Amino acid sequence: MKKIELLAERLLACRKNEQSVYLYPHVNIDGDALGSALALLLVLDALGIHTCLPLDEPVPPKLDFLPGLDRITWLHDLDQTTCHEQTLALLIDCSEPSRLGNRSALCENARERWVLDHHIARHLPGAYEIVDIKAAAAAEIVHDLIRALESQSGHDLLDRSSAILLMTALISDTGGFVFSNTTKRSFAIASDLMEDDLDLRQITYRLFHRSSLARLRLMGRIFSEARFSHGGKIVLASVGQELMQDCNATDDDLDGIIGYLRNVSGVEMAMILRLQPDGAIRANIRSGPTIDAAAFAGSYGGGGHPRAAGMTLTGMSLEMAAAAVLQKAGELL
């Protein structure tokens, strides 16, 4: 029996035994993580399985249209009694509790932990880890899990709300079906979801095209101040607190800007370094076929995909971090 079918069987056993399932999308939540988690939450709800999706960060404004947001449980609202009732923890779009921020301890309290992920893992997947690096998004794996739950339960579970959530997740991680991770499987799943005649234009607009004045100003500053090096093959933008304040911008306004830098002709690698309030520096990376972004991020303790990855740098200033990553990128070239 495939792992996905084993997980479906295990989830249905939670219903029979009145056990609780907690869902954990990664910290710095994005469209794939949240859309996939919410879709599974609604499906498990429909099956009568007690399910909880704890978050400790606000939902990004671009995702505020998603159905099921009212089913999110905020971490500070969970009491210790509720936490001890957690039977099965399911990590979505990540494979380690360390990627859960303040929820990591809660996840580790679960008696049983499963993983649904499509990122390159730092270790060989265990018996309870479903890691498919060929999947364009976690949504593809969750879609297969929902179909397995339907087969085993004898119920139709993929309704319009779940389809909207999975389509949002899929569009988010494939860039609207244009990123290199998009496959025949991605389109097959999208076709399946379109049985509900979803409004793709509206989903795509909310994910990629709706903007704000703050974001517009931030983009202008980043584009004008970005540094091109190594014959134009590397581009880096440093984003400090002062720049964000000048533009009255939030971290949500940064989302997607790196794609414009990567799309400049001749660029093989684009990086945005964002100084966090605690002094850490979060780095987002996009690369072409000559540089493995995941391997680059991995050398700093980060990870992701060959063409898109991220990492966190500590113990250095924004200027020092920029110099270090530019030197490392140059060595890869």
Kinemage of the C-alpha trace (Angstrom):
@kinemage 1
@onewidth
@group {chain A} dominant
@subgroup {mainchain}
@vectorlist {calphas} color= white
{ca met a 1} P 0.000 0.000 0.000
{ca lys a 2} L 1.295 3.461 -0.887
{ca lys a 3} L 2.125 5.896 1.887
{ca ile a 4} L -0.662 8.250 0.784
{ca glu a 5} L -3.189 5.424 1.175
{ca leu a 6} L -1.731 4.509 4.562
{ca leu a 7} L -2.146 8.101 5.722
{ca ala a 8} L -5.739 8.168 4.479
{ca glu a 9} L -6.394 4.956 6.410
{ca arg a 10} L -4.781 6.428 9.513
{ca leu a 11} L -6.846 9.623 9.309
{ca leu a 12} L -10.065 7.643 8.992
{ca ala a 13} L -9.001 5.646 12.044
{ca cys a 14} L -8.826 8.956 13.931
{ca arg a 15} L -12.527 9.414 13.189
{ca lys a 16} L -13.351 5.932 14.444
{ca asn a 17} L -11.312 6.369 17.615
{ca glu a 18} L -12.339 10.016 18.181
{ca gln a 19} L -8.742 11.194 17.973
{ca ser a 20} L -7.595 14.727 17.101
{ca val a 21} L -5.565 15.772 14.061
{ca tyr a 22} L -3.539 18.993 14.062
{ca leu a 23} L -2.365 20.547 10.782
{ca tyr a 24} L 0.882 22.527 10.613
{ca pro a 25} L 1.716 24.631 7.533
{ca his a 26} L 5.133 26.277 7.701
{ca val a 27} L 5.921 29.659 9.242
{ca asn a 28} L 5.923 32.732 6.915
{ca ile a 29} L 2.870 31.112 5.413
{ca asp a 30} L 2.237 31.293 1.669
{ca gly a 31} L -0.525 30.361 -0.736
{ca asp a 32} L 0.496 26.727 -1.106
{ca ala a 33} L 0.947 26.028 2.606
{ca leu a 34} L -2.255 27.760 3.719
{ca gly a 35} L -4.414 26.692 0.771
{ca ser a 36} L -3.370 23.056 1.103
{ca ala a 37} L -3.829 23.024 4.885
{ca leu a 38} L -7.264 24.662 4.744
{ca ala a 39} L -8.441 22.314 1.985
{ca leu a 40} L -7.481 19.294 4.074
{ca leu a 41} L -9.046 20.869 7.163
{ca leu a 42} L -12.414 21.264 5.427
{ca val a 43} L -12.273 17.703 4.099
{ca leu a 44} L -11.444 16.228 7.510
{ca asp a 45} L -14.224 18.331 9.017
{ca ala a 46} L -16.650 16.847 6.492
{ca leu a 47} L -15.557 13.378 7.597
{ca gly a 48} L -16.292 14.207 11.222
{ca ile a 49} L -12.636 14.123 12.282
{ca his a 50} L -11.726 16.591 15.030
{ca thr a 51} L -9.183 18.819 13.298
{ca cys a 52} L -7.244 21.907 14.383
{ca leu a 53} L -5.133 24.282 12.296
{ca pro a 54} L -3.138 26.445 14.739
{ca leu a 55} L -1.438 29.616 13.486
{ca asp a 56} L 0.572 32.285 15.263
{ca glu a 57} L 0.892 34.798 12.435
{ca pro a 58} L -1.658 36.868 10.503
{ca val a 59} L -2.946 35.652 7.162
{ca pro a 60} L -1.290 37.663 4.340
{ca pro a 61} L -3.717 40.203 2.828
{ca lys a 62} L -3.458 38.611 -0.613
{ca leu a 63} L -4.924 35.407 0.859
{ca asp a 64} L -7.786 37.002 2.772
{ca phe a 65} L -10.295 35.783 0.160
{ca leu a 66} L -9.746 32.102 0.923
{ca pro a 67} L -12.699 30.067 2.190
{ca gly a 68} L -12.292 28.434 5.585
{ca leu a 69} L -10.256 31.175 7.280
{ca asp a 70} L -12.762 31.194 10.125
{ca arg a 71} L -11.648 27.640 10.964
{ca ile a 72} L -8.112 28.738 11.880
{ca thr a 73} L -7.284 28.437 15.581
{ca trp a 74} L -4.875 31.032 16.977
{ca leu a 75} L -2.064 29.613 19.046
{ca his a 76} L -2.685 31.907 22.006
{ca asp a 77} L -6.256 30.586 22.234
{ca leu a 78} L -5.165 26.982 22.753
{ca asp a 79} L -5.078 25.855 26.386
{ca gln a 80} L -2.896 23.087 27.783
{ca thr a 81} L -5.818 20.686 28.052
{ca thr a 82} L -6.542 21.046 24.356
{ca cys a 83} L -2.876 20.553 23.470
{ca his a 84} L -2.720 17.227 25.299
{ca glu a 85} L -5.638 15.948 23.184
{ca gln a 86} L -3.498 16.112 20.026
{ca thr a 87} L -3.031 12.626 18.587
{ca leu a 88} L -1.663 13.135 15.093
{ca ala a 89} L 0.339 16.085 13.812
{ca leu a 90} L 0.533 16.584 10.053
{ca leu a 91} L 3.212 18.945 8.733
{ca ile a 92} L 2.197 20.498 5.400
{ca asp a 93} L 4.666 22.006 2.912
{ca cys a 94} L 7.542 21.406 5.341
{ca ser a 95} L 9.151 18.405 6.985
{ca glu a 96} L 10.611 19.607 10.278
{ca pro a 97} L 9.036 21.165 13.394
{ca ser a 98} L 11.789 23.801 13.278
{ca arg a 99} L 9.921 25.300 10.286
{ca leu a 100} L 6.852 25.997 12.424
{ca gly a 101} L 8.062 28.948 14.489
{ca asn a 102} L 6.294 29.224 17.842
{ca arg a 103} L 4.183 26.136 17.066
{ca ser a 104} L 7.135 23.749 16.990
{ca ala a 105} L 6.789 22.685 20.644
{ca leu a 106} L 3.081 22.036 20.183
{ca cys a 107} L 3.776 19.855 17.155
{ca glu a 108} L 6.421 17.877 19.004
{ca asn a 109} L 3.863 17.058 21.722
{ca ala a 110} L 1.855 14.946 19.262
{ca arg a 111} L 1.928 11.202 19.798
{ca glu a 112} L 2.335 10.654 16.051
{ca arg a 113} L 3.759 12.932 13.364
{ca trp a 114} L 3.300 12.740 9.587
{ca val a 115} L 4.727 14.902 6.788
{ca leu a 116} L 3.338 16.054 3.423
{ca asp a 117} L 6.042 17.990 1.588
{ca his a 118} L 7.570 18.600 -1.832
{ca his a 119} L 10.859 20.236 -0.836
{ca ile a 120} L 14.258 18.573 -0.927
{ca ala a 121} L 14.737 17.052 2.528
{ca arg a 122} L 17.957 17.116 4.531
{ca his a 123} L 17.386 13.467 5.475
{ca leu a 124} L 15.872 10.340 3.978
{ca pro a 125} L 12.081 10.363 4.461
{ca gly a 126} L 10.832 8.067 7.218
{ca ala a 127} L 7.821 5.780 7.201
{ca tyr a 128} L 5.485 8.638 8.110
{ca glu a 129} L 6.971 11.167 5.693
{ca ile a 130} L 5.439 11.645 2.240
{ca val a 131} L 7.961 13.778 0.360
{ca asp a 132} L 7.517 14.140 -3.389
{ca ile a 133} L 10.068 16.565 -4.831
{ca lys a 134} L 8.536 16.110 -8.300
{ca ala a 135} L 5.291 17.699 -7.103
{ca ala a 136} L 5.010 21.344 -8.107
{ca ala a 137} L 3.188 22.153 -4.870
{ca ala a 138} L 2.089 20.547 -1.640
{ca ala a 139} L -1.399 20.977 -3.108
{ca glu a 140} L -0.724 18.124 -5.549
{ca ile a 141} L 0.017 15.742 -2.668
{ca val a 142} L -2.977 16.949 -0.642
{ca his a 143} L -5.183 16.497 -3.720
{ca asp a 144} L -4.054 12.870 -3.964
{ca leu a 145} L -4.675 12.383 -0.239
{ca ile a 146} L -8.221 13.751 -0.555
{ca arg a 147} L -8.931 11.397 -3.456
{ca ala a 148} L -7.588 8.501 -1.355
{ca leu a 149} L -9.869 9.553 1.514
{ca glu a 150} L -12.805 9.579 -0.903
{ca ser a 151} L -11.962 6.112 -2.151
{ca gln a 152} L -11.655 4.657 1.337
{ca ser a 153} L -14.609 6.466 2.906
{ca gly a 154} L -17.029 6.205 -0.014
{ca his a 155} L -17.860 9.940 0.261
{ca asp a 156} L -17.427 12.813 -2.198
{ca leu a 157} L -15.202 15.231 -0.311
{ca leu a 158} L -13.696 17.666 -2.808
{ca asp a 159} L -16.294 20.457 -2.846
{ca arg a 160} L -16.069 23.937 -4.368
{ca ser a 161} L -14.379 25.507 -1.320
{ca ser a 162} L -11.688 22.824 -1.210
{ca ala a 163} L -11.187 23.164 -4.966
{ca ile a 164} L -10.668 26.944 -4.646
{ca leu a 165} L -8.129 26.367 -1.882
{ca leu a 166} L -6.157 23.749 -3.811
{ca met a 167} L -6.236 25.785 -7.015
{ca thr a 168} L -4.947 28.827 -5.120
{ca ala a 169} L -2.172 26.701 -3.658
{ca leu a 170} L -1.266 25.257 -7.053
{ca ile a 171} L -1.306 28.606 -8.850
{ca ser a 172} L 0.746 30.149 -6.046
{ca asp a 173} L 3.640 27.686 -6.252
{ca thr a 174} L 3.676 27.415 -10.052
{ca gly a 175} L 3.489 31.166 -10.622
{ca gly a 176} L 0.261 30.716 -12.549
{ca phe a 177} L 1.536 27.571 -14.309
{ca val a 178} L 4.623 29.262 -15.765
{ca phe a 179} L 7.419 28.210 -13.378
{ca ser a 180} L 9.712 25.370 -14.410
{ca asn a 181} L 8.208 23.110 -11.718
{ca thr a 182} L 4.894 22.971 -13.635
{ca thr a 183} L 4.225 19.492 -15.047
{ca lys a 184} L 1.582 17.468 -16.847
{ca arg a 185} L 0.437 16.347 -13.418
{ca ser a 186} L -0.097 19.993 -12.381
{ca phe a 187} L -2.421 20.571 -15.322
{ca ala a 188} L -4.238 17.286 -14.742
{ca ile a 189} L -4.989 18.259 -11.153
{ca ala a 190} L -5.986 21.770 -12.230
{ca ser a 191} L -8.349 20.245 -14.778
{ca asp a 192} L -9.869 18.073 -12.053
{ca leu a 193} L -10.363 21.132 -9.823
{ca met a 194} L -11.965 23.059 -12.698
{ca glu a 195} L -14.924 20.672 -12.585
{ca asp a 196} L -16.289 23.304 -10.182
{ca asp a 197} L -15.852 26.062 -12.819
{ca leu a 198} L -13.532 28.148 -10.662
{ca asp a 199} L -12.798 31.829 -11.353
{ca leu a 200} L -9.114 31.587 -12.290
{ca arg a 201} L -8.927 35.262 -13.210
{ca gln a 202} L -9.939 36.324 -9.714
{ca ile a 203} L -7.556 33.899 -7.985
{ca thr a 204} L -4.636 34.988 -10.175
{ca tyr a 205} L -5.452 38.677 -9.685
{ca arg a 206} L -5.507 38.336 -5.900
{ca leu a 207} L -2.266 36.350 -5.825
{ca phe a 208} L -0.122 38.285 -8.297
{ca his a 209} L -1.621 41.499 -9.619
{ca arg a 210} L -3.477 43.348 -6.857
{ca ser a 211} L -1.118 45.938 -5.394
{ca ser a 212} L -0.953 48.815 -2.924
{ca leu a 213} L 0.645 52.243 -3.021
{ca ala a 214} L 3.231 51.083 -0.471
{ca arg a 215} L 4.149 48.090 -2.611
{ca leu a 216} L 4.440 50.284 -5.717
{ca arg a 217} L 6.850 52.623 -3.962
{ca leu a 218} L 8.819 49.732 -2.498
{ca met a 219} L 9.214 48.134 -5.918
{ca gly a 220} L 10.520 51.412 -7.332
{ca arg a 221} L 13.139 51.745 -4.615
{ca ile a 222} L 14.255 48.121 -4.831
{ca phe a 223} L 14.540 48.205 -8.612
{ca ser a 224} L 16.525 51.452 -8.615
{ca glu a 225} L 18.862 50.399 -5.801
{ca ala a 226} L 19.427 46.733 -6.735
{ca arg a 227} L 23.071 45.781 -7.280
{ca phe a 228} L 24.090 43.872 -10.393
{ca ser a 229} L 27.401 42.029 -10.312
{ca his a 230} L 29.433 39.343 -12.070
{ca gly a 231} L 28.695 40.689 -15.516
{ca gly a 232} L 24.995 41.149 -14.749
{ca lys a 233} L 24.491 37.502 -13.830
{ca ile a 234} L 23.828 38.183 -10.134
{ca val a 235} L 21.412 40.779 -8.766
{ca leu a 236} L 20.937 41.517 -5.081
{ca ala a 237} L 18.613 43.864 -3.219
{ca ser a 238} L 19.113 44.743 0.450
{ca val a 239} L 15.991 45.774 2.335
{ca gly a 240} L 16.475 47.406 5.726
{ca gln a 241} L 14.020 48.805 8.244
{ca glu a 242} L 14.487 52.372 7.021
{ca leu a 243} L 13.492 51.479 3.462
{ca met a 244} L 10.359 49.683 4.660
{ca gln a 245} L 9.423 52.640 6.857
{ca asp a 246} L 10.034 55.175 4.075
{ca cys a 247} L 7.598 53.267 1.853
{ca asn a 248} L 5.180 52.503 4.710
{ca ala a 249} L 5.484 48.878 3.572
{ca thr a 250} L 5.132 45.510 5.284
{ca asp a 251} L 6.785 42.175 4.514
{ca asp a 252} L 3.677 41.207 2.551
{ca asp a 253} L 4.512 43.995 0.078
{ca leu a 254} L 7.820 42.256 -0.683
{ca asp a 255} L 6.126 39.120 -1.926
{ca gly a 256} L 6.827 38.369 -5.590
{ca ile a 257} L 9.201 41.280 -6.187
{ca ile a 258} L 12.167 38.941 -6.521
{ca gly a 259} L 10.613 37.474 -9.660
{ca tyr a 260} L 10.985 40.788 -11.471
{ca leu a 261} L 14.705 40.873 -10.609
{ca arg a 262} L 15.210 37.299 -11.781
{ca asn a 263} L 13.463 38.101 -15.070
{ca val a 264} L 16.032 40.711 -16.087
{ca ser a 265} L 17.831 39.494 -19.201
{ca gly a 266} L 21.144 37.824 -18.366
{ca val a 267} L 20.412 37.323 -14.653
{ca glu a 268} L 21.196 33.816 -13.406
{ca met a 269} L 20.513 34.458 -9.729
{ca ala a 270} L 18.442 37.029 -7.841
{ca met a 271} L 18.497 37.567 -4.079
{ca ile a 272} L 16.582 39.807 -1.701
{ca leu a 273} L 17.989 40.220 1.798
{ca arg a 274} L 15.455 41.478 4.339
{ca leu a 275} L 16.608 42.652 7.768
{ca gln a 276} L 14.212 41.399 10.446
{ca pro a 277} L 13.316 43.300 13.630
{ca asp a 278} L 15.326 40.788 15.703
{ca gly a 279} L 18.470 41.431 13.640
{ca ala a 280} L 18.295 38.225 11.603
{ca ile a 281} L 18.396 38.490 7.815
{ca arg a 282} L 15.954 36.509 5.724
{ca ala a 283} L 17.177 35.769 2.200
{ca asn a 284} L 14.994 34.794 -0.747
{ca ile a 285} L 16.661 33.296 -3.809
{ca arg a 286} L 15.574 32.648 -7.377
{ca ser a 287} L 17.928 31.128 -9.923
{ca gly a 288} L 18.313 29.906 -13.451
{ca pro a 289} L 19.490 26.437 -14.538
{ca thr a 290} L 23.188 27.172 -13.904
{ca ile a 291} L 22.771 27.602 -10.115
{ca asp a 292} L 21.013 25.279 -7.674
{ca ala a 293} L 19.201 27.668 -5.326
{ca ala a 294} L 18.425 24.910 -2.822
{ca ala a 295} L 22.071 23.867 -2.600
{ca phe a 296} L 23.122 27.498 -2.210
{ca ala a 297} L 20.611 28.052 0.600
{ca gly a 298} L 21.571 24.715 2.130
{ca ser a 299} L 25.136 25.909 2.623
{ca tyr a 300} L 23.678 28.485 5.023
{ca gly a 301} L 21.248 26.107 6.729
{ca gly a 302} L 18.307 26.945 4.471
{ca gly a 303} L 16.618 25.011 1.694
{ca gly a 304} L 13.860 24.882 -0.881
{ca his a 305} L 13.802 24.028 -4.574
{ca pro a 306} L 16.516 24.096 -7.259
{ca arg a 307} L 15.058 27.297 -8.732
{ca ala a 308} L 13.603 28.904 -5.575
{ca ala a 309} L 14.919 28.747 -2.019
{ca gly a 310} L 15.403 30.677 1.175
{ca met a 311} L 17.592 30.916 4.253
{ca thr a 312} L 18.174 32.947 7.405
{ca leu a 313} L 21.493 34.610 8.256
{ca thr a 314} L 22.435 35.680 11.769
{ca gly a 315} L 25.316 37.406 13.495
{ca met a 316} L 26.073 39.855 10.687
{ca ser a 317} L 24.958 43.210 9.362
{ca leu a 318} L 22.987 43.623 6.147
{ca glu a 319} L 26.128 44.871 4.406
{ca met a 320} L 28.216 41.918 5.633
{ca ala a 321} L 25.527 39.474 4.553
{ca ala a 322} L 25.358 41.027 1.094
{ca ala a 323} L 29.117 40.771 0.657
{ca ala a 324} L 29.164 37.148 1.840
{ca val a 325} L 26.383 35.871 -0.406
{ca leu a 326} L 27.664 37.754 -3.437
{ca gln a 327} L 31.096 36.159 -2.995
{ca lys a 328} L 29.518 32.712 -2.590
{ca ala a 329} L 27.331 33.212 -5.663
{ca gly a 330} L 30.342 34.291 -7.674
{ca glu a 331} L 32.160 31.094 -6.731
{ca leu a 332} L 29.227 29.042 -8.024
{ca leu a 333} L 29.379 30.827 -11.357
